[in-house]
Amino acid sequence: MRETLTMHATAAIWALSASLVLTGMGATRAEAQAVRATILGTVKDSTGATLPGVTVEAKNVGTGVAQSAVTNGQGRFNLPDLPLGAYEVQASIAGFQTVVHKGLTLTVGSQNVVDFTLPLGTVSETITVTGESPMVDTTSAAFATTISQKQIADLPLNGRNYAQLITLSPGVTTVQFQGSLFGRQQVYSVAGGRPEGQAFLLDNTNVANFWNRAAGSGVLGTTLGVEAIAEFQTLTNTYSAQFGGGGGAINAITRSGANALHGSAFEFVRNSRFDARQFFDDPTRPKPPFSRNQYGGSLGGPVKRDRAFFFFNYEGIKQNLGETRIATVPDANARNGLIPIGGALTNVGVAAAVKPVLDLYPLPTTPLSGGVGQVNQVDTTRGYENYFLGRFDYTWSPKNSLFARFVSDTADLFEPFSGSSIPLWSATNKTNNQILTTEHRRLVSSNVINQLRFGLVRTRELADNTGEVPVLTFFPGRMNGTVNAGSGISVIGANQLNPFDILQRKYSVADDVYWHRGSHAIKFGGALERQETDINAPFQWGGVWTFTSLQTFLLNQPASIVGALPGQDNAYREFRENDFTAYIQDDWKAAQRLTLNLGVRYAPTTNATVTPGITLVNPPQSPAFTPVETVFAKNASLKNFDPRLGVVYDPFDDHKTSIRAGFGIFHNVVAPRVYASAYYLNPPFTIGRQDLTVVPPTFPTPFTSVAAALPTISQGIDYQTTNTPYQEQWNVNVQREIFDETLVTAGYIGSHSNNLFKQRDVNPVTPRTLADGTVVYGVPRGAIAGITPNARVNPTFSVLNTGTSFATSDYHSLQLSLNRRFYRNVQAQVSYALAKCRDLSSGNFGGEGGTASTNPYDPQYDEGPCGFSRKHTFRASGVVALPFHGNQLVEGWQVSGILSRTSGSPFTPAIGFDQSGLGTGGQRPNLAPGRDLESAVTHNINQWFDPTAFTMAAPGMLGNVGRNSLIGPDFMTLDVAVLKNVKLQGSSSVQLRAEVFNLTNRPNFGQPSANVFSQTPNGGGTVNPTAGRITTLAGTARQIQFAAKLIF
C-alpha cells in the first residue's frame, strides 16, 4: 500500500512537471533560477499625467543589443531579465520630445527605476539625462548585497577567491570545517541559518557540489574566476519565490564578450621571503617555505558585431606551503613508564603492546605537565589547480538570443598532515568539476519574456591515504588505523575520513516566464533536476583505538575499538532522485508609493533510491538490518510549500527613502549530503564497536570477542522521517539615500528554524535510579579507569546515532549597512550586525559543527548558542582612486582594502571522556562552587580558560555546564592593496599591484583545547595538561602578494 501511494504521488509530480514545461510555464528547481537585472518605471508628460503607448528601449552600450517595451494604460513599463552592463534607455512617442537616460549601469538582481517626463515637441528633438538609477530599493523587501565587478577585480582577495566577498553582507559569518571529506572551502551561515542548503547560482544554475559548497575546488578551498565574474549578489532574507536555498542564495553572473575586443593577462606571486613568520613557527629554525603562482588571462570580443560574442578565461595555481603543526607527545619520563600521579612520579610501566606505538612520537621540546610536552613539526603541502571558463552569446533576431557557458576546474593536493600533527600519514586529494549551462531567451511580446535553460553540473572530490607504518595496520589489507592516547596527546595514524570518492551529476531543465500586466510584474516557472550520486567512503576503515588517559595508554587499557568489521567493508552506494520546483512571484505596485511582493514556491522531490540499501527501519526495536529501495519509508517533501510576502513603501515618492518588511518560509530540501552516510556506513559496510560494555578490548587486536563487536551506526538517518527542515524569516528595515550614490540601511532581521536534523543515539543505555533518587547511566570500573555502562535498550546493537528531524534554532539581529557606488573616485561598503543565535545543534554531522545529543533522553540539555554565532560582526571595504594628475608617475594610483572584525565563536568545555556511561561525546563538567563562566576565561593562549573553574561530574552522571558556554578568541584582519595603472596605447594598460593580507600582523588564534580532564581510576579525573591551550591559528600572519596585469 505504501509503495502504491508513493508511486502515484511520484507519477503525479512527473505529470505536473511535464505539463508545465510543455506549456511554456516551466519548472526548474528554485536553486537553479536567478534574475539578471530589470529596468522599470513610469512615463509622464510635463503636467504629471501618465502616458500610455510610449516606446521605451534599453540598449546595451557594450554589445549593441536592445530590448523595448510599450507603456501600459498606467504609463508603466517593465524590461526584465536584461544582461548586465552599461545601458542607454530612451522613451519616445509622437507629439513629445525623446528623452534618453545615459550612464545607467545594471547590476545583478537589481530593479532599476527609471522614470521619464516627456516635454511636448517632436520625436526628433532629444533631451539627454545622465546618471545612475536610484540606489534605494522601492520594489522589493528582500535583503540583498551586490558586489560589483570593480570590487571583485580591485579589492585584495587572498588566493583570488571571489567567494570571500560574500562576507561583506551583513548577517553572514564564516565557518571552517575540519577534514578532507567535507572540503576546505569556507562555508557561510546566513542570518542564523545552518551553513548548509544555500543556493550557489552561476548563470541561473546551482553549481554547489555534494557538500553544498560554492563552485570551486574542495581540496584547495578555492573559488577561482575573478576575471570571469561580472558581479554577484548575496540574498540573505525574505527574497523572491523564484529562488530556493535554505535561507540564503548567492547569485553570480559571468561576463560576456562585447563589440570591442577586451581581455587580460596576469600573474600573482607569493613567497615566504616577503611574509612575516607564523606565530607558532619555531624561531630557532628557518621560516617554513611558501610559494604560490597564480597566472592566466581572459579574452572576449565579437564573432559578429551586435550579434555574436565570445569570452574565455583561464587561471592556474601552483603552490608549495610549508606548515608548522604543534604535536602534543609523551615526555621522556613517560617513555620509561614514569608519570605523575597524585603529585609524585610513579612507575606504571609500559605495556609491550603499546611500546612500538609510543616510539612513533618524537620527544617534546616544550615541557607541559601530566607527563606530556609539545614539539613543532614542519612539512610542505603541495597543490595545483587549473580553471577554465568559456562563454558564447548569440542574438539571432530582435526576439531570440541564447548563450552557452562551460567551466572546467581540476585540482590536486598533497597533504603531509592529513592524519596527524606528526607527518607520517600523508594523503592525496583531487577535484574534478565540469559545469555546463545553455539558455534560450525569447521575447514573446513587448510584455512577455520566456527563458528555457538546460544545465549539467558534474562535481567530483576524492582522496586516498599514502603514508603508513606497519605497527598501525590493525586489519590485514587495509590502511593504517589511529590511536588516541588520551591526556590531550595528538592522535596518530591515517586519516579515517579517507579514502573517499564522491561523484555527483545533476541534469536540469528549467523554464521561466516574465510577464508585465498592468501594475503587476509577474514571474512564474519551474524546473526538473535529475541527481545521480555515486559515493564510496569507508569511514574508520583502518580502525580507531581510544584510551582515556596517558596512564591507561601505557597500561594498555583501551576504552574502545571502532572500525569496519572484517569482510563487511563495502561502502559504495548509488543514489538517484528527481527534484522539482514550481513558483509564481507577483511584484504588484498596488499604489504609487506601495509595492507588494507576493509569491509561493513548491519544491518536492522523489523519494531517493539507494543501491544497495540496507538500514534499520525502526531502531532500536528492529531485530536486524533490512534491505530497502528508498531512503525514507515515505516521501518527506510533499509539503514543501514556501509562501513569500514583502511590503515596500516609498513615503516621499522620490525613490530616496523606503520602508520595507518581509516574511518567508524556506524549506531546505533533504539532499544526499544529509542521508548518504546512513547507507554507505550501513551493511554491506558494518562498523563494529567493542568497548567496556561486554568484553573490554585488548590492543592491538581488534574485536577479540565476536560477541563484543556489536554493530553500530555512527551517522544514520531516521527512516521514518516525515518532515523537511525549514526556516521562517522576517525583517523590518528602512533605507535612505543620505548622499549622492550613498545608501544606508537599518533593520531587524530574525528567523526560526524547525525540523532540523540532529544526531541522537536511539539505542541509549538504560538509566538506573539509586536509593536516593539519583539517576545514573553507569558505574566506575574501580582500579581500572573507565565507566561500565548500564545495558542498552536493545543489547543486540551498540550506539545507534541517527539523524532525527527534531532540532530548532532562533536568530535575532540588528543589521546596519552603508553602500556607496564608485562615485567621485570612491567606492565603499560597510556592514555591522549585532546578533544572537541559539539552537540544539549547529549541524547534522560532527565534521560540520554538529553535536549528537549528549543526553538522548533530554534533547534540551544541549540548548545553547549556535556554533556559528558571533555577537558582533563588522566589515568594511573600499576602493579609492587617488586624484593625482599631471604625468604617468603620479596618475593611475588606487588604494583598496577590507577590514574584518568579529567576536569570538563559542565552544564547549568538555570532560574529555565518557564519565556518565552514555557513551556520548562532548559530556560536560560541573561549574565549581563560587565560579562563573565569564571569569573562567583568562584570554591567555597558554590556558584560555581556567580548568579549576570546573569540577568532574559524579560517575554515571552529566554535568551542569551548558553547551557552547565559553567564547574563544575574536578575529580581526586588515587587507590592503595598492594599484598603479599605467596607460598604454588606446584603451590598453598595465596594472601593477601589491597586496598585503593581515597588514597589522595580528595573530588570530584558533579555538583552545576544550577537554578539561584526563580520566583516572575509580571514576575520577585530573586536569588535562593541554586544557585551554591554543596551538592553531584562524588566519595567516602578514603575507604580501605582487602582481602584474595587462588589460586591453
HELIX and SHEET records of a PDB file:
HELIX    1   1 ARG A    2  LEU A   22  1                                  21    
HELIX    2   2 ALA A   30  ALA A   32  5                                   3    
HELIX    3   3 GLN A  149  ASP A  154  1                                   6    
HELIX    4   4 TYR A  162  LEU A  168  5                                   7    
HELIX    5   5 SER A  180  PHE A  182  5                                   3    
HELIX    6   6 SER A  272  PHE A  274  5                                   3    
HELIX    7   7 ALA A  332  ARG A  335  1                                   4    
HELIX    8   8 LYS A  355  LEU A  358  1                                   4    
HELIX    9   9 PRO A  470  LEU A  472  5                                   3    
HELIX   10  10 LEU A  550  LEU A  554  1                                   5    
HELIX   11  11 PRO A  672  TYR A  675  1                                   4    
HELIX   12  12 SER A  677  TYR A  680  1                                   4    
HELIX   13  13 GLY A  846  GLU A  848  5                                   3    
HELIX   14  14 PRO A  859  ASP A  862  5                                   4    
HELIX   15  15 LEU A  933  ALA A  936  1                                   4    
HELIX   16  16 PRO A  947  ALA A  949  5                                   3    
SHEET    1   A 3 ARG A  76  LEU A  79  0                                        
SHEET    2   A 3 ALA A  37  ASP A  45 -1                                        
SHEET    3   A 3 SER A 110  VAL A 113  1                                        
SHEET    1   B 3 ARG A  76  LEU A  79  0                                        
SHEET    2   B 3 ALA A  37  ASP A  45 -1                                        
SHEET    3   B 3 PHE A 116  LEU A 118  1                                        
SHEET    1   C 5 ALA A  66  VAL A  70  0                                        
SHEET    2   C 5 THR A  55  ASN A  60 -1                                        
SHEET    3   C 5 GLY A  85  SER A  92 -1                                        
SHEET    4   C 5 THR A  98  LEU A 106 -1                                        
SHEET    5   C 5 THR A 126  THR A 130  1                                        
SHEET    1   D 5 PHE A 143  ILE A 147  0                                        
SHEET    2   D 5 ILE A 229  ASN A 237 -1                                        
SHEET    3   D 5 ALA A 249  THR A 254 -1                                        
SHEET    4   D 5 ALA A 199  LEU A 202  1                                        
SHEET    5   D 5 THR A 205  ASN A 206 -1                                        
SHEET    1   E 2 VAL A 172  VAL A 175  0                                        
SHEET    2   E 2 VAL A 187  VAL A 190 -1                                        
SHEET    1   F18 THR A 366  PRO A 367  0                                        
SHEET    2   F18 VAL A 372  SER A 397 -1                                        
SHEET    3   F18 ALA A 308  PRO A 330 -1                                        
SHEET    4   F18 PHE A 290  LYS A 304 -1                                        
SHEET    5   F18 HIS A 262  ASN A 271 -1                                        
SHEET    6   F18 GLN A1039  ILE A1047 -1                                        
SHEET    7   F18 SER A 989  PHE A 997 -1                                        
SHEET    8   F18 PHE A 971  LYS A 983 -1                                        
SHEET    9   F18 TRP A 893  THR A 902 -1                                        
SHEET   10   F18 HIS A 872  ALA A 881 -1                                        
SHEET   11   F18 VAL A 826  ASP A 839 -1                                        
SHEET   12   F18 LEU A 800  TYR A 823 -1                                        
SHEET   13   F18 LEU A 710  ILE A 717  1                                        
SHEET   14   F18 PHE A 685  GLN A 690 -1                                        
SHEET   15   F18 SER A 560  ASP A 569 -1                                        
SHEET   16   F18 VAL A 544  THR A 546 -1                                        
SHEET   17   F18 THR A 482  ASN A 484  1                                        
SHEET   18   F18 ILE A 492  GLY A 493 -1                                        
SHEET    1   G12 THR A 366  PRO A 367  0                                        
SHEET    2   G12 VAL A 372  SER A 397 -1                                        
SHEET    3   G12 ALA A 308  PRO A 330 -1                                        
SHEET    4   G12 PHE A 290  LYS A 304 -1                                        
SHEET    5   G12 HIS A 262  ASN A 271 -1                                        
SHEET    6   G12 GLN A1039  ILE A1047 -1                                        
SHEET    7   G12 SER A 989  PHE A 997 -1                                        
SHEET    8   G12 PHE A 971  LYS A 983 -1                                        
SHEET    9   G12 TRP A 893  THR A 902 -1                                        
SHEET   10   G12 HIS A 872  ALA A 881 -1                                        
SHEET   11   G12 VAL A 826  ASP A 839 -1                                        
SHEET   12   G12 GLY A 864  PRO A 865 -1                                        
SHEET    1   H 2 LEU A 338  ILE A 341  0                                        
SHEET    2   H 2 ALA A 344  ASN A 347 -1                                        
SHEET    1   I13 THR A 366  PRO A 367  0                                        
SHEET    2   I13 VAL A 372  SER A 397 -1                                        
SHEET    3   I13 ASN A 400  GLU A 415 -1                                        
SHEET    4   I13 ALA A 427  SER A 445 -1                                        
SHEET    5   I13 VAL A 448  ASN A 465 -1                                        
SHEET    6   I13 PHE A 500  ARG A 517 -1                                        
SHEET    7   I13 HIS A 520  ASN A 536 -1                                        
SHEET    8   I13 TYR A 572  ALA A 591 -1                                        
SHEET    9   I13 LEU A 594  TYR A 602 -1                                        
SHEET   10   I13 PHE A 641  TYR A 649 -1                                        
SHEET   11   I13 THR A 657  HIS A 667 -1                                        
SHEET   12   I13 TYR A 726  PHE A 739 -1                                        
SHEET   13   I13 THR A 742  ASP A 761 -1                                        
SHEET    1   J 9 THR A 366  PRO A 367  0                                        
SHEET    2   J 9 VAL A 372  SER A 397 -1                                        
SHEET    3   J 9 ASN A 400  GLU A 415 -1                                        
SHEET    4   J 9 ALA A 427  SER A 445 -1                                        
SHEET    5   J 9 VAL A 448  ASN A 465 -1                                        
SHEET    6   J 9 PHE A 500  ARG A 517 -1                                        
SHEET    7   J 9 HIS A 520  ASN A 536 -1                                        
SHEET    8   J 9 TYR A 572  ALA A 591 -1                                        
SHEET    9   J 9 THR A 609  THR A 611 -1                                        
SHEET    1   K 2 ILE A 614  THR A 615  0                                        
SHEET    2   K 2 THR A 626  PRO A 627 -1                                        
SHEET    1   L 2 ARG A 768  THR A 769  0                                        
SHEET    2   L 2 VAL A 775  VAL A 776 -1                                        
SHEET    1   M 2 GLY A 778  PRO A 780  0                                        
SHEET    2   M 2 ILE A 787  PRO A 789 -1                                        
SHEET    1   N 2 PRO A 906  PHE A 907  0                                        
SHEET    2   N 2 LEU A 966  ILE A 967 -1                                        
SHEET    1   O 2 ASN A 926  LEU A 927  0                                        
SHEET    2   O 2 PHE A 950  THR A 951 -1                                        
SHEET    1   P 2 VAL A 937  ASN A 940  0                                        
SHEET    2   P 2 GLN A 943  PHE A 945 -1                                        
SHEET    1   Q 2 PHE A1013  THR A1016  0                                        
SHEET    2   Q 2 GLY A1020  VAL A1023 -1                                        
END                                                                             
